[in-house]
Amino acid sequence: MAKALKAAVLPPSEDSPHKAAFFLMIPGAAEVYATYLQRLAESGP
């Protein structure tokens, strides 16, 4: 099963338009990113 998961979750190539969002597939990453965006918004420009 680990082999199948690894094959299914290969990082996108360097020129892929989806590369920026790949890390969001990692469990828990969406919450971390949301917290980061909230802190960024609160700190202002």
C-alpha positions in Angstrom: 0.0 0.0 0.0 2.9 2.4 0.8 4.3 1.9 -2.7 0.9 2.7 -4.3 0.5 5.9 -2.1 4.0 7.0 -3.0 3.3 6.5 -6.7 0.0 8.4 -6.5 1.5 11.4 -4.6 4.5 12.4 -6.8 5.3 16.1 -6.6 4.5 18.0 -9.8 7.3 18.9 -12.2 9.2 22.2 -11.9 7.2 23.8 -14.7 3.8 22.6 -13.4 1.1 25.3 -12.7 0.0 23.1 -9.8 3.3 23.1 -8.0 2.4 26.0 -5.7 -0.5 24.2 -4.1 1.1 20.7 -3.9 2.0 21.1 -0.2 -1.7 21.5 0.6 -2.1 17.8 0.0 -0.1 17.1 3.1 -2.4 16.3 6.1 -2.6 19.4 8.3 -1.1 21.8 5.8 -4.3 23.6 5.0 -4.7 24.6 8.7 -1.1 25.8 8.9 -1.5 27.8 5.7 -4.8 29.3 6.8 -3.1 30.5 10.1 -0.2 31.9 8.1 -2.6 33.9 5.8 -4.5 35.2 8.8 -1.3 36.4 10.5 -0.2 38.0 7.2 -3.6 39.8 6.9 -3.4 41.1 10.5 0.1 42.4 10.1 -0.9 44.7 7.2 1.0 45.6 4.1 
